[in-house]
Structure formats: C-alpha cells, structure tokens
C-alpha cells in the first residue's frame, strides 16, 4: 500500500464498533468482522477522511497507538482487498466535464463500490460515454433500453425500427403517448431523446430488417449490438448471429416466453454462437427443439405476452450484463448462456449453456 496518498473508507460504507470488535456492513444481512480490543481499527476509520495523507495518518496513530500502528499498512491492505477503501487522489475526474459528474454522480458512486484504492471510478463512466451501441428494436424492451442506455450515460447509439405506434403498444412501450399513434416509432423516439439526452449522439434508422446484410450495414463500426427484435421469429436471431460473428461484434439478446424473461449473449471468439447453441440443443435432445423440427408443429400466432413489470425485468437483465461488459466491474452472466427470470417464483437461473463448436460453419474462424 506504499502508493496510497489520501485514503478513506468509501462514503457508502457503514460500520459499528462495540468496544472489542468492529463490523463493516458491506452487503445486506452480512458484515465483515474484525477484532479491535484496543480501538485501533476504529480510530483508523475515524481519522481516514480523504484529507490526511498516509504519512500524516501514520504519525497521528503512532502517538496514540505506538504498538498497533506498525500494522497500519496491513490493515489498509485488508480494507482495500475487500473493496472498502478508496484513495481520493486516485479519483481523477478530469476525464469528465462538471456537467457529466453532476448528472452521473450516482453512477460514479456505484462504480466506486467496485474499484480498489488505486482505480479511478470516473474512468468507468467515461467508458460508457465512449461505447458505440446498436439497438435493434424500439418496441417493449427497446423503448425501455433506449431510455436506460441514455440514463446510464451512453452517448453513441444507433436505434433501428420500422414500426408505427399502436394503441396496444402503450401498456409497456414507455417512449410513446396516445397522441403518437400512427406515427413512426423512430420519429417519436428521436423527439423524446433529444429532450432527455441532448448531449448524446443517437441515430434513428427507419428500417425493416429482412436479412443479415441489413444488419451488417449498420454495425461495422459499432462495439456491441443489443437485439430485442422478435420478428420474424424463426430467422431474426440467425441474421443477428451471422452479421455479428462476421464482424466480431458481441451481442446481447432479450425475449419473453410466457412467464419467462430470457437473456442470452454471444462474445465472438470466446463463447459459442447461436449456431453452436442449436447444435448443442440437437445433441442434447432438448424437448422444444425436438418437436419444433417435426411436421405438424404449430408456431404461436397470438401477440407477445408482455406486461410492463416484466419488460423492466428483462431490460434490467440485459443492461446488467451490458454494464459488466463495458466497465469490466464483474463477469457477465449471459455470455454463452440462457439466463432466465421466472415470474411465478422470482427465481433467476441459467437454464441452458453451450460451448464453442470447433466445426461451427458460422464461428469456427473467430
């Protein structure tokens, strides 16, 4: 910890000292417990205000705790390894404007929970500003995702849709009002987002996707694709897969299946692609895949089952892994996996996973 300059406990951290032990409440219902019979640790915590330098802190402690002060560096190591410590001098905010720091203050503090003392929480917000995202679909999930991406501070977005606003959309598609019925979703979304995120560069494209080449023309310079397009059901995911694998662009998809919210992702070169997933399903004789290939299988004709709380859960799953991917604060769950939320039980689980197939005709060269 010799490179620490002005350490302090993270501002969100709560702790309790009972005279013999100190408890740091990092997670709900749990605490990190340390023996502190002399009150040395408690005194360290009170003195570390982000203003005192490490040498000044050490001097103050050596007077009051001449024996325990030799353990200061070891204590700081422990606090840092458990993500309880930050160094105010490491938080260089110059990568952001004053406006950015104010608007995304809560984001930045959230990122602070995932950084160690020598890491810059402001730089993680800057990553969000720099990432280039293509969003396929501005329906139920897409309308939420567009707002939420902008709220996160994503500044570079392509949003693609072809549809018009209908009355039946308004139970879940939050970008639109009744006065927007019969207007293009891209037109209405553009007007809304210019008000909500005036500093973002958002390109709205009115386009019906009918093949992988339609997707390719928009994604070649992008960093990630988020797809929540559900039609044509049988082929749209294959088109996304083919286009993204060809250009080595990761993609995250979301969908509904009655009471399930489903999220799955592909990282070219690391995970298997959608074709690999299908190959795995065939080998495993998964029930749906087995019947879906048979003559006489009838596909659904009813509208999608979608209510607004379910939409919010799905977009939360997608954006959770998106945020992990962009910032690196944690490992995405859905890469190469089908991650599901069960409405009845509120359980979240990985219900399928697949490996990269070395003979895959789509991704074998990635």
C-alpha atoms as one frame of an Amber mdcrd trajectory, in Angstrom:
protein
   0.000   0.000   0.000   3.021   2.308  -0.292   1.342   4.098  -3.231  -1.640
   5.287  -1.174  -1.822   9.031  -0.817  -5.048  10.105   0.904  -7.031   7.020
   1.959 -10.561   6.935   3.290 -13.365   4.444   3.771 -15.857   4.502   0.945
 -18.632   7.011   1.661 -21.461   4.461   1.403 -19.858   2.144   3.978 -21.435
   1.778   7.429 -19.627   0.235  10.382 -20.188  -0.409  14.061 -17.705  -0.619
  16.946 -18.812  -2.362  20.150 -15.647  -1.925  22.220 -13.985  -5.200  21.221
 -14.931  -5.775  17.610 -15.678  -3.676  14.572 -18.241  -4.665  11.951 -18.232
  -3.364   8.375 -21.644  -3.686   6.735 -20.841  -4.250   3.089 -23.728  -6.484
   1.986 -27.323  -6.703   3.243 -27.544  -9.005   6.239 -23.794  -9.666   6.429
 -20.787  -7.917   7.915 -17.015  -8.164   7.843 -15.951  -8.683  11.451 -12.548
  -7.706  12.905 -11.208  -7.945  16.427 -10.398  -4.482  17.760  -9.876  -4.638
  21.543  -7.715  -1.507  21.642  -9.925   0.566  19.340  -7.048   0.966  16.863
  -9.082  -0.011  13.791 -11.942   2.222  14.862  -9.538   5.145  15.244  -8.059
   4.495  11.805 -11.521   4.591  10.281 -12.397   7.860  12.015  -9.125   9.546
  11.041  -9.195   8.479   7.387 -11.204  11.326   5.898  -9.574  11.562   2.475
  -7.770  14.720   3.553  -4.970  13.331   5.695  -2.037  11.911   3.780  -0.874
   8.414   4.619   2.194   9.777   6.409   0.067  12.213   8.452  -2.299   9.396
   9.354   0.622   7.202  10.408   2.074   9.950  12.600  -1.202  10.570  14.421
  -1.690   6.864  15.067   1.872   6.241  16.242   1.318   8.686  19.099  -1.945
   7.155  20.301  -1.141   3.541  19.383   2.639   3.089  19.455   2.386  -0.721
  19.255  -0.590  -1.217  16.889   0.487   1.454  14.397   3.003  -0.980  12.900
   0.021  -2.884  11.497  -1.442   0.105   9.637  -0.273  -0.962   6.192  -1.549
  -4.493   6.723  -4.946  -3.162   7.786  -5.147  -0.941   4.733  -4.280  -3.933
   2.547  -7.199  -5.887   4.030  -9.624  -2.977   3.621  -8.524  -2.491   0.038
  -8.811  -6.171  -0.904 -12.386  -6.188   0.399 -13.252  -3.063  -1.627 -13.833
  -0.920   1.448 -11.081   1.606   0.810 -10.542   4.373  -1.712  -7.810   6.904
  -2.346  -9.200  10.347  -3.109  -6.063  11.281  -5.024  -6.641   8.401  -7.474
 -10.070   9.686  -8.448  -9.064  11.850 -11.365 -12.291  13.400 -12.598 -10.676
  15.364 -15.428 -11.902  12.807 -17.993 -15.433  14.118 -17.391 -16.964  17.571
 -17.518 -18.572  19.189 -14.487 -21.953  18.556 -16.119 -21.124  14.847 -16.518
 -20.015  14.497 -12.910 -23.235  16.053 -11.654 -25.605  14.181 -13.967 -23.994
  10.780 -13.404 -22.952  11.254  -9.787 -24.957   8.225  -8.624 -23.459   6.063
 -11.385 -19.964   7.113 -10.382 -20.553   6.268  -6.727 -21.924   2.879  -7.775
 -18.736   2.230  -9.756 -16.797   3.300  -6.680 -18.137   0.217  -4.912 -16.305
  -1.923  -7.497 -12.977  -0.126  -7.582  -9.943  -0.571  -5.399  -7.972   2.313
  -3.934  -5.730   2.911  -6.939  -8.540   2.658  -9.535 -10.468   5.589 -10.959
 -14.253   5.356 -10.687 -14.710   8.310 -13.056 -12.972   6.419 -15.848 -15.727
   3.777 -15.797 -18.345   6.404 -16.554 -16.128   7.646 -19.378 -16.185   4.139
 -20.868 -19.958   4.323 -21.097 -19.711   7.624 -22.935 -17.310   6.112 -25.459
 -19.039   2.792 -26.220 -20.918   2.580 -29.541 -24.176   0.617 -29.336 -26.606
  -0.589 -31.986 -30.092  -1.226 -30.612 -32.353  -3.387 -32.777 -35.995  -2.726
 -31.959 -37.895   0.126 -30.292 -40.833  -1.890 -29.026 -41.497  -3.003 -25.457
 -37.954  -3.797 -24.394 -36.329  -1.489 -26.940 -38.154   1.637 -25.786 -37.025
   0.966 -22.213 -33.492   0.123 -23.287 -33.093   3.329 -25.259 -34.086   5.452
 -22.269 -31.991   3.370 -19.895 -28.883   3.424 -22.078 -29.091   7.209 -22.231
 -29.720   7.345 -18.466 -26.553   5.297 -17.915 -24.639   7.892 -19.907 -24.185
   6.024 -23.192 -23.574   8.751 -25.768 -23.356   6.823 -29.052 -26.441   4.819
 -30.045 -27.955   3.587 -33.300 -31.629   2.702 -32.872 -33.339   0.733 -35.654
 -37.050   0.070 -36.085 -39.661   0.315 -38.847 -42.973   0.158 -36.990 -45.640
   2.710 -36.122 -47.077   3.368 -32.681 -50.304   1.477 -31.961 -52.731   1.770
 -29.076 -51.873  -1.769 -27.918 -48.214  -0.732 -27.511 -48.956   1.671 -24.675
 -49.244  -0.926 -21.911 -45.470  -1.273 -21.967 -43.693   0.975 -24.503 -42.762
   3.975 -22.394 -41.472   6.285 -25.114 -44.878   6.805 -26.702 -48.180   8.549
 -25.901 -51.681   8.251 -27.331 -51.045  11.344 -29.439 -48.238   9.394 -31.148
 -50.487   6.645 -32.537 -49.860   6.037 -36.268 -46.517   7.903 -36.126 -43.212
   6.181 -36.786 -41.541   4.959 -33.604 -38.183   6.262 -34.783 -39.615   9.768
 -35.247 -41.249   9.869 -31.825 -38.210   8.332 -30.128 -35.948  10.947 -31.706
 -38.085  13.780 -30.328 -38.187  12.265 -26.846 -34.467  11.545 -26.655 -33.439
  14.995 -27.862 -35.124  16.308 -24.715 -33.862  13.636 -22.347 -30.271  13.279
 -23.596 -29.384  16.413 -25.590 -25.645  15.710 -25.455 -25.911  12.175 -26.802
 -25.434  11.265 -30.453 -28.367   8.989 -31.270 -29.062   7.967 -34.848 -32.572
   6.743 -35.587 -32.980   4.491 -38.612 -36.371   3.564 -40.020 -35.660   0.143
 -41.490 -37.327  -3.265 -41.587 -34.667  -5.939 -41.135 -35.076  -8.722 -43.678
 -31.638 -10.383 -43.804 -28.221 -10.429 -42.153 -26.894  -7.937 -44.704 -29.412
  -5.382 -43.439 -27.797  -5.651 -40.028 -24.251  -5.665 -41.369 -24.547  -2.266
 -42.996 -25.167  -0.617 -39.613 -22.855  -2.446 -37.214 -19.413  -2.493 -38.794
 -18.017   0.316 -36.627 -20.017  -0.498 -33.505 -18.788  -2.033 -30.234 -21.853
  -4.047 -29.236 -25.318  -4.942 -30.522 -28.422  -5.301 -28.361 -31.256  -7.100
 -30.135 -34.834  -7.156 -28.892 -36.450  -7.672 -32.291 -38.892 -10.582 -32.216
 -39.954 -10.854 -35.850 -39.520 -12.857 -37.993 -39.307 -15.218 -35.035 -37.690
 -18.139 -36.834 -34.855 -16.241 -38.510 -34.088 -12.906 -36.868 -31.630 -14.321
 -34.336 -29.780 -16.176 -37.121 -29.405 -12.912 -39.035 -28.065 -11.130 -35.938
 -25.705 -14.022 -35.255 -24.352 -14.159 -38.813 -23.772 -10.414 -39.047 -22.183
 -10.006 -35.620 -19.927 -13.056 -35.915 -18.718 -11.894 -39.327 -17.664  -8.532
 -37.883 -16.619  -9.937 -34.485 -19.073  -7.794 -32.545 -20.565  -9.096 -29.271
 -24.335  -9.092 -28.967 -26.919  -9.403 -26.218 -30.474 -10.560 -26.891 -33.651
 -10.482 -24.857 -37.001 -12.203 -25.277 -40.126 -13.427 -23.483 -41.634 -16.877
 -23.258 -44.912 -16.632 -21.384 -43.802 -16.241 -17.766 -40.077 -16.164 -18.501
 -37.816 -13.224 -19.241 -34.825 -14.536 -21.191 -31.424 -13.008 -21.811 -28.565
 -14.571 -23.771 -25.334 -13.250 -25.260 -22.515 -14.150 -27.598 -18.921 -12.960
 -27.402 -17.227 -13.860 -30.730 -14.031 -15.796 -30.170 -14.880 -16.585 -26.535
 -18.326 -18.158 -26.455 -20.157 -20.332 -28.881 -22.526 -18.582 -31.275 -26.235
 -19.194 -31.842 -25.484 -21.967 -34.338 -23.313 -23.634 -31.688 -26.255 -23.358
 -29.291 -28.557 -25.056 -31.804 -26.033 -27.833 -32.360 -25.831 -28.363 -28.610
 -29.632 -28.451 -28.383 -29.838 -31.094 -31.091 -27.240 -33.260 -29.352 -28.965
 -32.888 -26.008 -32.371 -33.732 -27.496 -33.963 -30.753 -25.808 -37.742 -31.169
 -25.880 -38.719 -27.974 -27.699 -36.063 -28.362 -30.363 -37.057 -31.999 -30.907
 -40.713 -31.178 -31.516 -40.077 -27.915 -33.368 -38.375 -29.834 -36.172 -41.323
 -32.161 -36.722 -44.031 -31.807 -39.311 -47.222 -30.659 -37.660 -45.574 -28.299
 -35.173 -47.716 -25.155 -34.914 -45.983 -21.892 -34.035 -47.651 -19.281 -31.844
 -49.906 -16.780 -33.592 -51.020 -14.694 -30.613 -49.318 -11.401 -29.752 -46.351
 -11.498 -27.400 -47.176 -11.894 -23.735 -45.720  -8.704 -22.272 -46.555  -6.538
 -19.259 -44.580  -3.544 -18.114 -43.025  -5.011 -14.914 -41.831  -7.992 -16.944
 -40.350  -5.630 -19.540 -38.481  -3.797 -16.787 -37.030  -7.077 -15.504 -35.894
  -8.120 -18.960 -34.223  -4.800 -19.684 -32.606  -4.977 -16.262 -31.070  -8.352
 -17.140 -29.810  -7.070 -20.489 -28.356  -3.852 -19.106 -26.776  -5.601 -16.130
 -24.634  -7.700 -18.441 -24.112  -4.767 -20.810 -22.762  -2.706 -17.915 -20.490
  -5.527 -16.780 -19.180  -5.968 -20.312 -18.416  -2.276 -20.842 -16.860  -1.483
 -17.465 -15.363  -4.848 -16.521 -16.597  -4.496 -12.935 -17.885  -8.073 -12.932
 -18.229 -11.045 -15.263 -21.370 -11.068 -17.431 -23.672 -13.971 -16.638 -25.355
 -14.458 -20.006 -22.312 -14.867 -22.291 -22.809 -18.293 -23.860 -25.783 -18.921
 -21.568 -29.558 -18.579 -21.450 -30.282 -16.563 -18.312 -33.900 -16.623 -17.174
 -36.241 -14.954 -14.699 -39.317 -16.935 -13.624 -42.269 -14.618 -12.976 -44.009
 -17.077 -10.626 -41.104 -17.680  -8.268 -38.887 -14.629  -8.946 -36.008 -17.097
  -9.295 -33.185 -16.320 -11.683 -31.170 -19.143 -13.165 -29.079 -20.246 -16.110
 -31.252 -22.828 -17.859 -29.005 -23.587 -20.834 -25.364 -23.092 -21.747 -23.285
 -24.037 -24.752 -19.662 -24.344 -25.772 -17.975 -23.169 -28.933 -18.194 -25.831
 -31.627 -14.817 -26.068 -33.448 -16.652 -27.180 -36.622 -19.304 -24.480 -36.484
 -19.879 -23.117 -40.024 -20.580 -19.649 -38.616 -17.966 -19.012 -35.918 -15.178
 -21.573 -36.396 -12.772 -18.880 -37.640 -13.360 -16.386 -34.809
